[in-house]
Amino acid sequence: MNRLTPEQRFQIVQIYFENHGSVRNTYHALRPFYVHVEEIIAAVERSVEEDPNQSIRHRAQESDMCPSTL
């Protein structure tokens, strides 16, 4: 996953406190800003189709993702 900037971290903490410590509500509030699951899945599928023999580590580096997320 991409690294967060200090500003993004601040935004997450601020929204967390605005939602009275509710992780679920914070997640839902942040979802439009940070969660693009369908786009990520499609990009990984295209990458695998282009080169099915590429290592997970290398594919994760190209996608700017953590290997465990990939």
PyMOL Python script that loads the backbone (N, CA, C, O; Angstrom):
from pymol import cmd

cmd.read_pdbstr("""\
ATOM      1  N   MET A   1       0.836  -1.168   0.000  1.00  0.00           N
ATOM      2  CA  MET A   1       0.000   0.000   0.000  1.00  0.00           C
ATOM      3  C   MET A   1       0.882   1.232   0.000  1.00  0.00           C
ATOM      4  O   MET A   1       2.006   1.203   0.500  1.00  0.00           O
ATOM      5  N   ASN A   2       0.371   2.303  -0.558  1.00  0.00           N
ATOM      6  CA  ASN A   2       1.120   3.548  -0.606  1.00  0.00           C
ATOM      7  C   ASN A   2       1.371   4.097   0.789  1.00  0.00           C
ATOM      8  O   ASN A   2       0.568   3.904   1.702  1.00  0.00           O
ATOM      9  N   ARG A   3       2.482   4.773   0.938  1.00  0.00           N
ATOM     10  CA  ARG A   3       2.810   5.430   2.199  1.00  0.00           C
ATOM     11  C   ARG A   3       1.938   6.670   2.346  1.00  0.00           C
ATOM     12  O   ARG A   3       1.628   7.342   1.363  1.00  0.00           O
ATOM     13  N   LEU A   4       1.551   6.965   3.567  1.00  0.00           N
ATOM     14  CA  LEU A   4       0.723   8.135   3.824  1.00  0.00           C
ATOM     15  C   LEU A   4       1.593   9.337   4.159  1.00  0.00           C
ATOM     16  O   LEU A   4       2.624   9.213   4.820  1.00  0.00           O
ATOM     17  N   THR A   5       1.159  10.497   3.693  1.00  0.00           N
ATOM     18  CA  THR A   5       1.850  11.729   4.029  1.00  0.00           C
ATOM     19  C   THR A   5       1.447  12.147   5.439  1.00  0.00           C
ATOM     20  O   THR A   5       0.445  11.659   5.962  1.00  0.00           O
ATOM     21  N   PRO A   6       2.208  13.037   6.058  1.00  0.00           N
ATOM     22  CA  PRO A   6       1.800  13.530   7.376  1.00  0.00           C
ATOM     23  C   PRO A   6       0.406  14.167   7.358  1.00  0.00           C
ATOM     24  O   PRO A   6      -0.349  14.041   8.322  1.00  0.00           O
ATOM     25  N   GLU A   7       0.072  14.844   6.267  1.00  0.00           N
ATOM     26  CA  GLU A   7      -1.239  15.467   6.151  1.00  0.00           C
ATOM     27  C   GLU A   7      -2.354  14.409   6.117  1.00  0.00           C
ATOM     28  O   GLU A   7      -3.410  14.589   6.724  1.00  0.00           O
ATOM     29  N   GLN A   8      -2.105  13.317   5.409  1.00  0.00           N
ATOM     30  CA  GLN A   8      -3.096  12.241   5.346  1.00  0.00           C
ATOM     31  C   GLN A   8      -3.251  11.575   6.706  1.00  0.00           C
ATOM     32  O   GLN A   8      -4.364  11.250   7.119  1.00  0.00           O
ATOM     33  N   ARG A   9      -2.153  11.377   7.391  1.00  0.00           N
ATOM     34  CA  ARG A   9      -2.215  10.786   8.735  1.00  0.00           C
ATOM     35  C   ARG A   9      -3.024  11.683   9.674  1.00  0.00           C
ATOM     36  O   ARG A   9      -3.845  11.205  10.457  1.00  0.00           O
ATOM     37  N   PHE A  10      -2.778  12.981   9.579  1.00  0.00           N
ATOM     38  CA  PHE A  10      -3.517  13.931  10.407  1.00  0.00           C
ATOM     39  C   PHE A  10      -5.011  13.854  10.096  1.00  0.00           C
ATOM     40  O   PHE A  10      -5.841  13.858  11.006  1.00  0.00           O
ATOM     41  N   GLN A  11      -5.348  13.785   8.811  1.00  0.00           N
ATOM     42  CA  GLN A  11      -6.751  13.697   8.406  1.00  0.00           C
ATOM     43  C   GLN A  11      -7.408  12.442   8.987  1.00  0.00           C
ATOM     44  O   GLN A  11      -8.541  12.500   9.465  1.00  0.00           O
ATOM     45  N   ILE A  12      -6.712  11.332   8.948  1.00  0.00           N
ATOM     46  CA  ILE A  12      -7.263  10.082   9.469  1.00  0.00           C
ATOM     47  C   ILE A  12      -7.516  10.188  10.968  1.00  0.00           C
ATOM     48  O   ILE A  12      -8.577   9.795  11.453  1.00  0.00           O
ATOM     49  N   VAL A  13      -6.540  10.718  11.700  1.00  0.00           N
ATOM     50  CA  VAL A  13      -6.704  10.861  13.147  1.00  0.00           C
ATOM     51  C   VAL A  13      -7.834  11.836  13.462  1.00  0.00           C
ATOM     52  O   VAL A  13      -8.636  11.599  14.365  1.00  0.00           O
ATOM     53  N   GLN A  14      -7.889  12.923  12.717  1.00  0.00           N
ATOM     54  CA  GLN A  14      -8.953  13.914  12.936  1.00  0.00           C
ATOM     55  C   GLN A  14     -10.332  13.297  12.710  1.00  0.00           C
ATOM     56  O   GLN A  14     -11.235  13.498  13.522  1.00  0.00           O
ATOM     57  N   ILE A  15     -10.502  12.568  11.644  1.00  0.00           N
ATOM     58  CA  ILE A  15     -11.794  11.938  11.358  1.00  0.00           C
ATOM     59  C   ILE A  15     -12.108  10.870  12.401  1.00  0.00           C
ATOM     60  O   ILE A  15     -13.268  10.694  12.772  1.00  0.00           O
ATOM     61  N   TYR A  16     -11.101  10.166  12.870  1.00  0.00           N
ATOM     62  CA  TYR A  16     -11.294   9.171  13.925  1.00  0.00           C
ATOM     63  C   TYR A  16     -11.887   9.824  15.172  1.00  0.00           C
ATOM     64  O   TYR A  16     -12.846   9.312  15.749  1.00  0.00           O
ATOM     65  N   PHE A  17     -11.317  10.952  15.586  1.00  0.00           N
ATOM     66  CA  PHE A  17     -11.832  11.631  16.775  1.00  0.00           C
ATOM     67  C   PHE A  17     -13.199  12.258  16.520  1.00  0.00           C
ATOM     68  O   PHE A  17     -14.041  12.285  17.418  1.00  0.00           O
ATOM     69  N   GLU A  18     -13.429  12.757  15.317  1.00  0.00           N
ATOM     70  CA  GLU A  18     -14.747  13.308  14.973  1.00  0.00           C
ATOM     71  C   GLU A  18     -15.820  12.227  15.039  1.00  0.00           C
ATOM     72  O   GLU A  18     -16.991  12.522  15.279  1.00  0.00           O
ATOM     73  N   ASN A  19     -15.424  10.990  14.827  1.00  0.00           N
ATOM     74  CA  ASN A  19     -16.357   9.861  14.871  1.00  0.00           C
ATOM     75  C   ASN A  19     -16.322   9.155  16.227  1.00  0.00           C
ATOM     76  O   ASN A  19     -16.712   7.993  16.339  1.00  0.00           O
ATOM     77  N   HIS A  20     -15.855   9.862  17.248  1.00  0.00           N
ATOM     78  CA  HIS A  20     -15.855   9.380  18.632  1.00  0.00           C
ATOM     79  C   HIS A  20     -15.154   8.032  18.798  1.00  0.00           C
ATOM     80  O   HIS A  20     -15.591   7.178  19.570  1.00  0.00           O
ATOM     81  N   GLY A  21     -14.062   7.862  18.059  1.00  0.00           N
ATOM     82  CA  GLY A  21     -13.262   6.654  18.202  1.00  0.00           C
ATOM     83  C   GLY A  21     -13.836   5.430  17.513  1.00  0.00           C
ATOM     84  O   GLY A  21     -13.389   4.310  17.760  1.00  0.00           O
ATOM     85  N   SER A  22     -14.810   5.632  16.663  1.00  0.00           N
ATOM     86  CA  SER A  22     -15.399   4.501  15.948  1.00  0.00           C
ATOM     87  C   SER A  22     -14.567   4.191  14.704  1.00  0.00           C
ATOM     88  O   SER A  22     -14.518   4.986  13.765  1.00  0.00           O
ATOM     89  N   VAL A  23     -13.924   3.041  14.708  1.00  0.00           N
ATOM     90  CA  VAL A  23     -13.116   2.637  13.563  1.00  0.00           C
ATOM     91  C   VAL A  23     -14.006   2.430  12.337  1.00  0.00           C
ATOM     92  O   VAL A  23     -13.644   2.812  11.224  1.00  0.00           O
ATOM     93  N   ARG A  24     -15.154   1.833  12.550  1.00  0.00           N
ATOM     94  CA  ARG A  24     -16.076   1.565  11.440  1.00  0.00           C
ATOM     95  C   ARG A  24     -16.516   2.869  10.768  1.00  0.00           C
ATOM     96  O   ARG A  24     -16.486   2.981   9.543  1.00  0.00           O
ATOM     97  N   ASN A  25     -16.922   3.850  11.573  1.00  0.00           N
ATOM     98  CA  ASN A  25     -17.361   5.119  11.001  1.00  0.00           C
ATOM     99  C   ASN A  25     -16.212   5.873  10.344  1.00  0.00           C
ATOM    100  O   ASN A  25     -16.395   6.544   9.328  1.00  0.00           O
ATOM    101  N   THR A  26     -15.038   5.755  10.930  1.00  0.00           N
ATOM    102  CA  THR A  26     -13.852   6.391  10.345  1.00  0.00           C
ATOM    103  C   THR A  26     -13.546   5.769   8.997  1.00  0.00           C
ATOM    104  O   THR A  26     -13.269   6.477   8.029  1.00  0.00           O
ATOM    105  N   TYR A  27     -13.594   4.457   8.932  1.00  0.00           N
ATOM    106  CA  TYR A  27     -13.348   3.759   7.666  1.00  0.00           C
ATOM    107  C   TYR A  27     -14.331   4.218   6.595  1.00  0.00           C
ATOM    108  O   TYR A  27     -13.935   4.499   5.464  1.00  0.00           O
ATOM    109  N   HIS A  28     -15.598   4.293   6.949  1.00  0.00           N
ATOM    110  CA  HIS A  28     -16.610   4.715   5.978  1.00  0.00           C
ATOM    111  C   HIS A  28     -16.420   6.170   5.548  1.00  0.00           C
ATOM    112  O   HIS A  28     -16.670   6.515   4.393  1.00  0.00           O
ATOM    113  N   ALA A  29     -15.980   7.014   6.470  1.00  0.00           N
ATOM    114  CA  ALA A  29     -15.738   8.416   6.129  1.00  0.00           C
ATOM    115  C   ALA A  29     -14.527   8.574   5.214  1.00  0.00           C
ATOM    116  O   ALA A  29     -14.502   9.461   4.360  1.00  0.00           O
ATOM    117  N   LEU A  30     -13.530   7.718   5.391  1.00  0.00           N
ATOM    118  CA  LEU A  30     -12.305   7.812   4.597  1.00  0.00           C
ATOM    119  C   LEU A  30     -12.371   7.049   3.283  1.00  0.00           C
ATOM    120  O   LEU A  30     -11.555   7.266   2.387  1.00  0.00           O
ATOM    121  N   ARG A  31     -13.313   6.184   3.179  1.00  0.00           N
ATOM    122  CA  ARG A  31     -13.387   5.315   2.015  1.00  0.00           C
ATOM    123  C   ARG A  31     -13.342   6.053   0.673  1.00  0.00           C
ATOM    124  O   ARG A  31     -12.615   5.625  -0.224  1.00  0.00           O
ATOM    125  N   PRO A  32     -14.092   7.143   0.506  1.00  0.00           N
ATOM    126  CA  PRO A  32     -14.015   7.843  -0.788  1.00  0.00           C
ATOM    127  C   PRO A  32     -12.625   8.404  -1.099  1.00  0.00           C
ATOM    128  O   PRO A  32     -12.285   8.602  -2.265  1.00  0.00           O
ATOM    129  N   PHE A  33     -11.826   8.658  -0.069  1.00  0.00           N
ATOM    130  CA  PHE A  33     -10.508   9.244  -0.278  1.00  0.00           C
ATOM    131  C   PHE A  33      -9.417   8.217  -0.545  1.00  0.00           C
ATOM    132  O   PHE A  33      -8.484   8.491  -1.301  1.00  0.00           O
ATOM    133  N   TYR A  34      -9.520   7.029   0.067  1.00  0.00           N
ATOM    134  CA  TYR A  34      -8.390   6.104   0.065  1.00  0.00           C
ATOM    135  C   TYR A  34      -8.679   4.708  -0.479  1.00  0.00           C
ATOM    136  O   TYR A  34      -7.729   3.981  -0.771  1.00  0.00           O
ATOM    137  N   VAL A  35      -9.892   4.308  -0.627  1.00  0.00           N
ATOM    138  CA  VAL A  35     -10.166   2.923  -1.003  1.00  0.00           C
ATOM    139  C   VAL A  35     -10.640   2.858  -2.455  1.00  0.00           C
ATOM    140  O   VAL A  35     -11.699   3.374  -2.810  1.00  0.00           O
ATOM    141  N   HIS A  36      -9.839   2.221  -3.259  1.00  0.00           N
ATOM    142  CA  HIS A  36     -10.155   2.016  -4.674  1.00  0.00           C
ATOM    143  C   HIS A  36      -9.918   0.549  -5.012  1.00  0.00           C
ATOM    144  O   HIS A  36      -9.131   0.227  -5.901  1.00  0.00           O
ATOM    145  N   VAL A  37     -10.596  -0.323  -4.304  1.00  0.00           N
ATOM    146  CA  VAL A  37     -10.345  -1.758  -4.388  1.00  0.00           C
ATOM    147  C   VAL A  37     -10.514  -2.282  -5.808  1.00  0.00           C
ATOM    148  O   VAL A  37      -9.665  -3.027  -6.297  1.00  0.00           O
ATOM    149  N   GLU A  38     -11.587  -1.906  -6.467  1.00  0.00           N
ATOM    150  CA  GLU A  38     -11.840  -2.423  -7.809  1.00  0.00           C
ATOM    151  C   GLU A  38     -10.739  -2.018  -8.777  1.00  0.00           C
ATOM    152  O   GLU A  38     -10.318  -2.815  -9.615  1.00  0.00           O
ATOM    153  N   GLU A  39     -10.275  -0.786  -8.663  1.00  0.00           N
ATOM    154  CA  GLU A  39      -9.204  -0.307  -9.535  1.00  0.00           C
ATOM    155  C   GLU A  39      -7.903  -1.063  -9.266  1.00  0.00           C
ATOM    156  O   GLU A  39      -7.174  -1.406 -10.196  1.00  0.00           O
ATOM    157  N   ILE A  40      -7.623  -1.314  -8.012  1.00  0.00           N
ATOM    158  CA  ILE A  40      -6.397  -2.031  -7.643  1.00  0.00           C
ATOM    159  C   ILE A  40      -6.442  -3.462  -8.158  1.00  0.00           C
ATOM    160  O   ILE A  40      -5.462  -3.958  -8.714  1.00  0.00           O
ATOM    161  N   ILE A  41      -7.580  -4.124  -7.972  1.00  0.00           N
ATOM    162  CA  ILE A  41      -7.728  -5.503  -8.445  1.00  0.00           C
ATOM    163  C   ILE A  41      -7.552  -5.572  -9.958  1.00  0.00           C
ATOM    164  O   ILE A  41      -6.868  -6.462 -10.462  1.00  0.00           O
ATOM    165  N   ALA A  42      -8.160  -4.645 -10.681  1.00  0.00           N
ATOM    166  CA  ALA A  42      -8.053  -4.631 -12.141  1.00  0.00           C
ATOM    167  C   ALA A  42      -6.603  -4.405 -12.577  1.00  0.00           C
ATOM    168  O   ALA A  42      -6.135  -5.036 -13.525  1.00  0.00           O
ATOM    169  N   ALA A  43      -5.900  -3.516 -11.895  1.00  0.00           N
ATOM    170  CA  ALA A  43      -4.503  -3.251 -12.240  1.00  0.00           C
ATOM    171  C   ALA A  43      -3.633  -4.475 -11.999  1.00  0.00           C
ATOM    172  O   ALA A  43      -2.761  -4.786 -12.810  1.00  0.00           O
ATOM    173  N   VAL A  44      -3.860  -5.167 -10.901  1.00  0.00           N
ATOM    174  CA  VAL A  44      -3.076  -6.374 -10.607  1.00  0.00           C
ATOM    175  C   VAL A  44      -3.404  -7.469 -11.618  1.00  0.00           C
ATOM    176  O   VAL A  44      -2.506  -8.180 -12.070  1.00  0.00           O
ATOM    177  N   GLU A  45      -4.666  -7.611 -11.974  1.00  0.00           N
ATOM    178  CA  GLU A  45      -5.050  -8.608 -12.991  1.00  0.00           C
ATOM    179  C   GLU A  45      -4.345  -8.332 -14.314  1.00  0.00           C
ATOM    180  O   GLU A  45      -3.830  -9.251 -14.952  1.00  0.00           O
ATOM    181  N   ARG A  46      -4.323  -7.067 -14.726  1.00  0.00           N
ATOM    182  CA  ARG A  46      -3.641  -6.712 -15.976  1.00  0.00           C
ATOM    183  C   ARG A  46      -2.147  -7.032 -15.888  1.00  0.00           C
ATOM    184  O   ARG A  46      -1.551  -7.538 -16.839  1.00  0.00           O
ATOM    185  N   SER A  47      -1.564  -6.736 -14.751  1.00  0.00           N
ATOM    186  CA  SER A  47      -0.141  -6.999 -14.550  1.00  0.00           C
ATOM    187  C   SER A  47       0.157  -8.493 -14.642  1.00  0.00           C
ATOM    188  O   SER A  47       1.153  -8.892 -15.246  1.00  0.00           O
ATOM    189  N   VAL A  48      -0.691  -9.309 -14.054  1.00  0.00           N
ATOM    190  CA  VAL A  48      -0.496 -10.762 -14.090  1.00  0.00           C
ATOM    191  C   VAL A  48      -0.684 -11.288 -15.511  1.00  0.00           C
ATOM    192  O   VAL A  48       0.055 -12.168 -15.952  1.00  0.00           O
ATOM    193  N   GLU A  49      -1.671 -10.751 -16.225  1.00  0.00           N
ATOM    194  CA  GLU A  49      -1.886 -11.181 -17.606  1.00  0.00           C
ATOM    195  C   GLU A  49      -0.686 -10.835 -18.484  1.00  0.00           C
ATOM    196  O   GLU A  49      -0.306 -11.616 -19.356  1.00  0.00           O
ATOM    197  N   GLU A  50      -0.090  -9.664 -18.252  1.00  0.00           N
ATOM    198  CA  GLU A  50       1.054  -9.232 -19.054  1.00  0.00           C
ATOM    199  C   GLU A  50       2.295 -10.079 -18.787  1.00  0.00           C
ATOM    200  O   GLU A  50       3.034 -10.412 -19.713  1.00  0.00           O
ATOM    201  N   ASP A  51       2.520 -10.425 -17.527  1.00  0.00           N
ATOM    202  CA  ASP A  51       3.697 -11.218 -17.171  1.00  0.00           C
ATOM    203  C   ASP A  51       3.369 -12.129 -15.991  1.00  0.00           C
ATOM    204  O   ASP A  51       3.613 -11.763 -14.841  1.00  0.00           O
ATOM    205  N   PRO A  52       2.820 -13.310 -16.266  1.00  0.00           N
ATOM    206  CA  PRO A  52       2.414 -14.206 -15.173  1.00  0.00           C
ATOM    207  C   PRO A  52       3.587 -14.774 -14.367  1.00  0.00           C
ATOM    208  O   PRO A  52       3.378 -15.301 -13.274  1.00  0.00           O
ATOM    209  N   ASN A  53       4.804 -14.677 -14.882  1.00  0.00           N
ATOM    210  CA  ASN A  53       5.963 -15.238 -14.190  1.00  0.00           C
ATOM    211  C   ASN A  53       6.705 -14.234 -13.314  1.00  0.00           C
ATOM    212  O   ASN A  53       7.680 -14.593 -12.654  1.00  0.00           O
ATOM    213  N   GLN A  54       6.262 -13.002 -13.302  1.00  0.00           N
ATOM    214  CA  GLN A  54       6.922 -11.976 -12.496  1.00  0.00           C
ATOM    215  C   GLN A  54       6.721 -12.265 -11.009  1.00  0.00           C
ATOM    216  O   GLN A  54       5.650 -12.709 -10.597  1.00  0.00           O
ATOM    217  N   SER A  55       7.745 -12.015 -10.218  1.00  0.00           N
ATOM    218  CA  SER A  55       7.653 -12.298  -8.788  1.00  0.00           C
ATOM    219  C   SER A  55       6.694 -11.324  -8.103  1.00  0.00           C
ATOM    220  O   SER A  55       6.458 -10.213  -8.580  1.00  0.00           O
ATOM    221  N   ILE A  56       6.156 -11.771  -6.980  1.00  0.00           N
ATOM    222  CA  ILE A  56       5.249 -10.924  -6.204  1.00  0.00           C
ATOM    223  C   ILE A  56       5.992  -9.684  -5.725  1.00  0.00           C
ATOM    224  O   ILE A  56       5.457  -8.576  -5.771  1.00  0.00           O
ATOM    225  N   ARG A  57       7.213  -9.872  -5.268  1.00  0.00           N
ATOM    226  CA  ARG A  57       8.003  -8.746  -4.772  1.00  0.00           C
ATOM    227  C   ARG A  57       8.192  -7.682  -5.853  1.00  0.00           C
ATOM    228  O   ARG A  57       8.003  -6.493  -5.596  1.00  0.00           O
ATOM    229  N   HIS A  58       8.561  -8.104  -7.044  1.00  0.00           N
ATOM    230  CA  HIS A  58       8.786  -7.157  -8.139  1.00  0.00           C
ATOM    231  C   HIS A  58       7.471  -6.510  -8.574  1.00  0.00           C
ATOM    232  O   HIS A  58       7.430  -5.307  -8.831  1.00  0.00           O
ATOM    233  N   ARG A  59       6.410  -7.289  -8.657  1.00  0.00           N
ATOM    234  CA  ARG A  59       5.100  -6.754  -9.042  1.00  0.00           C
ATOM    235  C   ARG A  59       4.616  -5.735  -8.010  1.00  0.00           C
ATOM    236  O   ARG A  59       4.035  -4.711  -8.369  1.00  0.00           O
ATOM    237  N   ALA A  60       4.855  -6.017  -6.737  1.00  0.00           N
ATOM    238  CA  ALA A  60       4.455  -5.091  -5.673  1.00  0.00           C
ATOM    239  C   ALA A  60       5.239  -3.784  -5.776  1.00  0.00           C
ATOM    240  O   ALA A  60       4.677  -2.705  -5.589  1.00  0.00           O
ATOM    241  N   GLN A  61       6.535  -3.880  -6.072  1.00  0.00           N
ATOM    242  CA  GLN A  61       7.345  -2.672  -6.230  1.00  0.00           C
ATOM    243  C   GLN A  61       6.837  -1.825  -7.392  1.00  0.00           C
ATOM    244  O   GLN A  61       6.739  -0.604  -7.272  1.00  0.00           O
ATOM    245  N   GLU A  62       6.518  -2.455  -8.500  1.00  0.00           N
ATOM    246  CA  GLU A  62       6.012  -1.728  -9.670  1.00  0.00           C
ATOM    247  C   GLU A  62       4.667  -1.073  -9.373  1.00  0.00           C
ATOM    248  O   GLU A  62       4.371   0.007  -9.885  1.00  0.00           O
ATOM    249  N   SER A  63       3.859  -1.723  -8.550  1.00  0.00           N
ATOM    250  CA  SER A  63       2.521  -1.214  -8.233  1.00  0.00           C
ATOM    251  C   SER A  63       2.529  -0.280  -7.033  1.00  0.00           C
ATOM    252  O   SER A  63       1.493   0.270  -6.661  1.00  0.00           O
ATOM    253  N   ASP A  64       3.691  -0.101  -6.431  1.00  0.00           N
ATOM    254  CA  ASP A  64       3.827   0.712  -5.215  1.00  0.00           C
ATOM    255  C   ASP A  64       2.910   0.186  -4.118  1.00  0.00           C
ATOM    256  O   ASP A  64       2.182   0.938  -3.471  1.00  0.00           O
ATOM    257  N   MET A  65       2.969  -1.141  -3.931  1.00  0.00           N
ATOM    258  CA  MET A  65       2.148  -1.813  -2.922  1.00  0.00           C
ATOM    259  C   MET A  65       3.031  -2.686  -2.052  1.00  0.00           C
ATOM    260  O   MET A  65       4.142  -3.053  -2.434  1.00  0.00           O
ATOM    261  N   CYS A  66       2.525  -3.006  -0.898  1.00  0.00           N
ATOM    262  CA  CYS A  66       3.171  -3.954  -0.008  1.00  0.00           C
ATOM    263  C   CYS A  66       2.946  -5.354  -0.595  1.00  0.00           C
ATOM    264  O   CYS A  66       1.842  -5.638  -1.059  1.00  0.00           O
ATOM    265  N   PRO A  67       3.949  -6.233  -0.592  1.00  0.00           N
ATOM    266  CA  PRO A  67       3.758  -7.570  -1.150  1.00  0.00           C
ATOM    267  C   PRO A  67       2.576  -8.333  -0.503  1.00  0.00           C
ATOM    268  O   PRO A  67       1.866  -9.075  -1.182  1.00  0.00           O
ATOM    269  N   SER A  68       2.381  -8.146   0.788  1.00  0.00           N
ATOM    270  CA  SER A  68       1.262  -8.858   1.437  1.00  0.00           C
ATOM    271  C   SER A  68      -0.094  -8.311   0.987  1.00  0.00           C
ATOM    272  O   SER A  68      -1.083  -9.044   0.989  1.00  0.00           O
ATOM    273  N   THR A  69      -0.154  -7.042   0.603  1.00  0.00           N
ATOM    274  CA  THR A  69      -1.394  -6.472   0.079  1.00  0.00           C
ATOM    275  C   THR A  69      -1.667  -7.001  -1.311  1.00  0.00           C
ATOM    276  O   THR A  69      -2.805  -7.308  -1.669  1.00  0.00           O
ATOM    277  N   LEU A  70      -0.589  -7.103  -2.095  1.00  0.00           N
ATOM    278  CA  LEU A  70      -0.728  -7.606  -3.452  1.00  0.00           C
ATOM    279  C   LEU A  70      -1.271  -9.016  -3.436  1.00  0.00           C
ATOM    280  O   LEU A  70      -1.459  -9.617  -4.494  1.00  0.00           O
TER     281      LEU A  70
END
""", "prot")
cmd.dss("prot")
cmd.show_as("cartoon", "prot")
cmd.util.cbc("prot")
cmd.orient("prot")
